Amino acid sequence: MTDRTRLHDLMELGQSPWLDNLRRGWITSGELAAWIDRGIRGLTSNPSIFQKAISAGTDYDEQFGDLVGSGASVTDAYWDLVTSDIEGALGLLRPVYDASDGLDGFVSVEVAPDLARDSAGTETAARNLHERIAEPNLYVKIPGTAEGIAPIRTMIAEGRSINVTLIFSLDRYAEVMEAYLSGLEQAEGDLSRISSVASFFISRVDTEVDRRLDAIGTDAALALRGTAAVAQAQMAYAHFQQAFAGPRWDALVARGARVQRPLWASTSTKNPAYPDTSYVDPLIGPDTVNTMPEETIDAVLDHGTVARTVDADPAAAHLTLRALADVGVDLDDVAAVLEDQGVAAFAKSFDELIDALGAKAVELGAG
């Protein structure tokens, strides 16, 4: 066991630090186990992460060659590679799941990105992944698109744990929380093993809003650069506190329900002018998750400021969002643009990976 770190301090304040990356070498070398020892409590993946992991190096060549050599299609072989990595990570994080009574220790795998606008396809794919990887600490990721809301509700009603990803707006976040609550109400029996997080994307909001503020160019607009993402996330937390309180929620708690924790995603700092813990330090509080790439985790370990901040001043966050509207930033349009970009980016990564695996099959003499 390593010494206590700032990641353990985050847990004391109710925030779970998760790792936003996965590659096979981390599982086989002991590196992921070392991250867990330093205080990492869960892990998220996405098509872009797998594209980078599988395309780099030779870690996957032997298994991939065996799969396509035995007649598997490139796409089926991809899902076998992903399943192997997810199962390896699930095993390493299972002790965290058990010790936390199912609060943490989760590993997330995403449905195919070309299903983001396909409700029926998403529902089938999510169910299939849960049945294929039948571990209690698995999260299947469903995009928080309009088309994803119904599958989220259905999966929760079936007792399947879900990570809702690609949330960029407060309105969509409200729909996601409602899908979770109504899904729990439809579920049968004890609710204590149904878990969910709602992944609210952070840094990409500042990237797009700052671009618009620069285009507006007024002093009032430029003064707001770098403020939108944190303010919106802090308002999301206020909405979370309201949604998971009151008689409706109390009735679900009596059946064992757990809150759907807000998960802060996309928390690496894209603008080098901003501090490297810009999307960690101001978003710390109870019942939250922050999933970070390893560079951001290293920054937190080195110089992160650990204090309860996410709900320190919700009125100020509200005023920031109002000021953004006053200078001409339409956050609804920002969210629509970012959702489209996010869906497209994951689809592009998936397509590029399938193309690369097709070439690799030929290279390995198996295609």
Residue, then its C-alpha position, 0 to 999 in steps of 0.5 A: m500500500t502506498d502512502r496516502t495521496r490527494l486522491h484519498d483526500l478527495m474521497e474524504l470529501g465524497q468525490s471518487p477519482w477515476l482514471d479516464n484511460l485503459r490499455r492492455g499493457w497497464i493491466t499486464s504490467g501492474e500499472l493499473a494496480a498501482w493507480i488503484d493503490r494510489g487512490i483511483r476508484g474506477l475507470t472509464s473508456n471510450p472508442s477514442i481510448f481504444q483506438k489509441a490503445i489498439s493502434a499503438g504497439t503490438d500488445y493486441d497482435e497475438q490475440f487479434g491474429d488468432l481471432v481473425g485467423s480463426g474466421a472472426s470478422v475485424t469488427d467481431a475481433y475488435w469487440d473481443l479485444v475490448t472485452s478482454d481489456i474490460e474484463g481484466a480491468l473489472g477484475l483489478l477493480r472488483p476489490v474496490y467495488d466490494a469494499s465500497d459496497g458497490l459505490d465504486g470499482f466500476v469500469s465503463v465500456e461504450v456501445a458502438p458510436d454509430l448507435a448514438r442516434d438509434s434508440a432501438g439499436t442502443e437498447t439492444a447493444a447495451r443489453n448485449l454488453h451487459e450479458r456478455i460481460a456479466e460483472p456487477n461492476l460493469y457500466v455500459k455507456i450510453p450517449g446522453t443524446a435525445e435518442g439515448i434517453a429511452p434506452i437509459r430508462t429501459m436499462i435501469a428498469e431492467g436492473r442494469s448499471i449505466n454510465v450516461t455519457l456526452i452530456f453538455s447541457l443542463d436541460r439534457y442533464a435534467e432528462v437524464m436524471e428523470a430517465y434514471l428516476s423513472g427507470l428505478e420506479q419501474a424496476e422490481g424489488d431491491l434497487s441497491r445494486i442498480s448504479s448509474v453516473a451521469s457524465f457531464f463534459i467540462s473542458r470542451v464547453d470552455t473550448e467552444v464558449d471561449r471561441r465564441l467569446d473571442a469572436i464577440g470580442t468585447d471587454a465584457a465577453l473576453a472577461l468571461r473566458g474560461t468561466a462557462a464550463v465550471a459554472q455550468a457544472q456547478m449549476a448541474y450539481a445544484h440540480f442534482q441536489q434538488a432532483f435527489a431529494g424530497p418524497r419521490w426520492d425518499a420512496l426510492v431510497a426506501r427500496g435501496a436506491r442510490v443517487q445517480r452521481p454526477l461524473w465530471a468528464s473531459t477534465s484535462t485542461k485544453n487551453p495551456a493558459y489555464p491551470d492544469t487542475s482547472y476542472v478538478d479543484p472547483l468541482i469537488g464535493p459529495d456524491t461526485v466522480n471526476t474521471m481524469p487522464e493520467e496527466t491530470i491525475d499526476a497534476v492533482l497528486d502534485h499540487g491539487t487543492v482539495a476542498r469542498t468547492v462544487d457548491a460553495d457559491p451556486a449563486a455566482a455560477h448562476l450569475t456567470l451563466r446569465a452574463l454569458a447569455d447577456v454577451g450573446v453566448d447561446l449555451d443551448d447551441v453550444a451544447a448541440v454543437l458539442e454533442d454533434q462533435g462528440v458523436a462524430a469524433f467517437a464514430k471517426s475513431f471507431d472507423e479509423l480503428i476498424d480500418a487499421l485493424g483491417a490493414k493489420a489483419v493483412e499485415l499479420g497474414a491472417g486476412 
